[in-house]
Amino acid sequence: MVKSKKKPSRKRYEEEHPTVSFRLDRETYDRLKQHLAGTGYSFADFVKDSIGREESMVEKRVEMLAPSATSLSPRGEMPLKVWRRKLCALRLKGSWQVSK
């Protein structure tokens, strides 16, 4: 059996654009497909846009909750950075939800 070799350009493309895969329940999948069809977004565009909106919401939440953006924390960090790190960690754990 002969193994096909990938062209260097294809190899570079795959390294720079890794595949993302995950499973959804049928209802969520159908909602996603309907949303994408209605907006004309590709799945990749949807994910990129969602990440941007999520970062923006976290940033706004951090600015709202940060006690002071000018004083330093005990570790010498700006409180805004501390709050951002903590809120992002909570968001990743799913224990913090953004209110609409």
Contact map, one row per residue, 1 for C-alpha under 8 A:
1110000000000000000000000000000000000000000000000000000000000000000000000000000000000000000000000000
1111000000000000000000000000000000000000000000000000000000000000000000000000000000000000000000000000
1111100000000000000000000000000000000000000000000000000000000000000000000000000000000000000000000000
0111110000000000000000000000000000000000000000000000000000000000000000000000000000000000000000000000
0011111000000000000000000000000000000000000000000000000000000000000000000000000000000000000000000000
0001111101100000000000000000000000000000000000000000000000000000000000000000000000000000000000000000
0000111111100000000000000000000000000000000000000000000000000000000000000000000000000000000000000000
0000011111110000000000000000000000000000000000000000000000000000000000000000000000000000000000000000
0000001111111000000000000000000000000000000000000000000000000000000000000000000000000000000000000000
0000011111111100000000000000000000000000000000000000000000000000000000000000000000000000000000000000
0000011111111110000000000000000000000000000000000000000000000000000000000000000000000000000000000000
0000000111111111000000000000000000000000000000000000000000000000000000000000000000000000000000000000
0000000011111111100000000000000000000000000000000000000000000000000000000000000000000000000000000000
0000000001111111111000000000000000000000000000000000000000000000000000000000000000000000000000000000
0000000000111111110000000000000000000000000000000000000000000000000000000000000000000000000000000000
0000000000011111110000000000000000000000000000000000000000000000000000000000000000000000000000000000
0000000000001111111000000000000000000000000000000000000000000000000000000000000000000000000000000000
0000000000000111111100000000000000000000000000000000000000000000000000000000000000000000000000000000
0000000000000100111110000000000000000000000000000000000000000000000000000000000000000000000000000000
0000000000000000011111000000000000000000000000000000000000000000000000000000000000000000000000000000
0000000000000000001111100000000000000000000000000000000000000000000000000000000000000000000000000000
0000000000000000000111110000000000000000000000000000000000000000000000000000000000000000000000000000
0000000000000000000011111000000000000000000000000000000000000000000000000000000000000000000000000000
0000000000000000000001111101100000000000000000000000000000000000000000000000000000000000000000000000
0000000000000000000000111111100000000000000000000000000000000000000000000000000000000000000000000000
0000000000000000000000011111110000000000000000000000000000000000000000000000000000000000000000000000
0000000000000000000000001111111000000000000000000000000000000000000000000000000000000000000000000000
0000000000000000000000011111111100000000000000000000000000000000000000000000000000000000000000000000
0000000000000000000000011111111110000000000000000000000000000000000000000000000000000000000000000000
0000000000000000000000000111111111000000000000000000000000000000000000000000000000000000000000000000
0000000000000000000000000011111111100000000000000000000000000000000000000000000000000000000000000000
0000000000000000000000000001111111110000000000000000000000000000000000000000000000000000000000000000
0000000000000000000000000000111111111000000000000000000000000000000000000000000000000000000000000000
0000000000000000000000000000011111111100000000000000000000000000000000000000000000000000000000000000
0000000000000000000000000000001111111110000000000000000000000000000000000000000000000000000000000000
0000000000000000000000000000000111111111111001000000000000000000000000000000000000000000000000000000
0000000000000000000000000000000011111111100000000000000000000000000000000000000000000000000000000000
0000000000000000000000000000000001111111000000000000000000000000000000000000000000000000000000000000
0000000000000000000000000000000000111111100000000000000000000000000000000000000000000000000000000000
0000000000000000000000000000000000011111110000000000000000000000000000000000000000000000000000000000
0000000000000000000000000000000000011011111111000000000000000000000000000000000000000000000000000000
0000000000000000000000000000000000010001111111000000000000000000000000000000000000000000000000000000
0000000000000000000000000000000000010000111111100000000000000000000000000000000000000000000000000000
0000000000000000000000000000000000000000111111110000000000000000000000000000000000000000000000000000
0000000000000000000000000000000000000000111111111000000000000000000000000000000000000000000000000000
0000000000000000000000000000000000010000111111111100000000000000000000000000000000000000000000000000
0000000000000000000000000000000000000000001111111110000000000000000000000000000000000000000000000000
0000000000000000000000000000000000000000000111111111000000000000000000000000000000000000000000000000
0000000000000000000000000000000000000000000011111111100000000000000000000000000000000000000000000000
0000000000000000000000000000000000000000000001111111110000000000000000000000000000000000000000000000
0000000000000000000000000000000000000000000000111111111000000000000000000000000000000000000000000000
0000000000000000000000000000000000000000000000011111111100000000000000000000000000000000000000000000
0000000000000000000000000000000000000000000000001111111110000000000000000000000000000000000000000000
0000000000000000000000000000000000000000000000000111111111000000000000000000000000000000000000000000
0000000000000000000000000000000000000000000000000011111111100000000000000000000000000000000000000000
0000000000000000000000000000000000000000000000000001111111110000000000000000000000000000000000000000
0000000000000000000000000000000000000000000000000000111111111000000000000000000000000000000000000100
0000000000000000000000000000000000000000000000000000011111111100000000000000000000010011000000000000
0000000000000000000000000000000000000000000000000000001111111110000000000000000000010000000000000000
0000000000000000000000000000000000000000000000000000000111111111000000000000000000000000000000000000
0000000000000000000000000000000000000000000000000000000011111111100000000000000000000000000000000000
0000000000000000000000000000000000000000000000000000000001111111110000000000000100110010000000000000
0000000000000000000000000000000000000000000000000000000000111111110000000000000100000000000000000000
0000000000000000000000000000000000000000000000000000000000011111110000000000000000000000000000000000
0000000000000000000000000000000000000000000000000000000000001111111000000000000000100000000000000000
0000000000000000000000000000000000000000000000000000000000000111111110000000001100100000000000000000
0000000000000000000000000000000000000000000000000000000000000000111110000000001000000000000000000000
0000000000000000000000000000000000000000000000000000000000000000011111100000001100000000000000000000
0000000000000000000000000000000000000000000000000000000000000000011111100000011100000000000000000000
0000000000000000000000000000000000000000000000000000000000000000000111110000011000000000000000000000
0000000000000000000000000000000000000000000000000000000000000000000111111000011000000000000000000000
0000000000000000000000000000000000000000000000000000000000000000000001111111111000000000000000000000
0000000000000000000000000000000000000000000000000000000000000000000000111111111001000000000000000000
0000000000000000000000000000000000000000000000000000000000000000000000011111100000000000000000000000
0000000000000000000000000000000000000000000000000000000000000000000000011111100000000000000000000000
0000000000000000000000000000000000000000000000000000000000000000000000011111110000000000000000000000
0000000000000000000000000000000000000000000000000000000000000000000000011111111011000000000000000000
0000000000000000000000000000000000000000000000000000000000000000000011111001111111000000000000000000
0000000000000000000000000000000000000000000000000000000000000000011111111000111111100000000000000000
0000000000000000000000000000000000000000000000000000000000000110010110000000011111110000000000000000
0000000000000000000000000000000000000000000000000000000000000000000000000000111111111000000000000000
0000000000000000000000000000000000000000000000000000000000000000000000001000111111111100000000000000
0000000000000000000000000000000000000000000000000000000000000100110000000000001111111110000000000000
0000000000000000000000000000000000000000000000000000000001100100000000000000000111111111000000000000
0000000000000000000000000000000000000000000000000000000000000000000000000000000011111111100000000000
0000000000000000000000000000000000000000000000000000000000000000000000000000000001111111110000000000
0000000000000000000000000000000000000000000000000000000001000100000000000000000000111111111000010000
0000000000000000000000000000000000000000000000000000000001000000000000000000000000011111111100000000
0000000000000000000000000000000000000000000000000000000000000000000000000000000000001111111110000000
0000000000000000000000000000000000000000000000000000000000000000000000000000000000000111111111110000
0000000000000000000000000000000000000000000000000000000000000000000000000000000000000011111111111000
0000000000000000000000000000000000000000000000000000000000000000000000000000000000000001111111100000
0000000000000000000000000000000000000000000000000000000000000000000000000000000000000000111111110000
0000000000000000000000000000000000000000000000000000000000000000000000000000000000000000011111111000
0000000000000000000000000000000000000000000000000000000000000000000000000000000000000000011111111000
0000000000000000000000000000000000000000000000000000000000000000000000000000000000000010011011111100
0000000000000000000000000000000000000000000000000000000000000000000000000000000000000000001001111110
0000000000000000000000000000000000000000000000000000000010000000000000000000000000000000000000011111
0000000000000000000000000000000000000000000000000000000000000000000000000000000000000000000000001111
0000000000000000000000000000000000000000000000000000000000000000000000000000000000000000000000000111
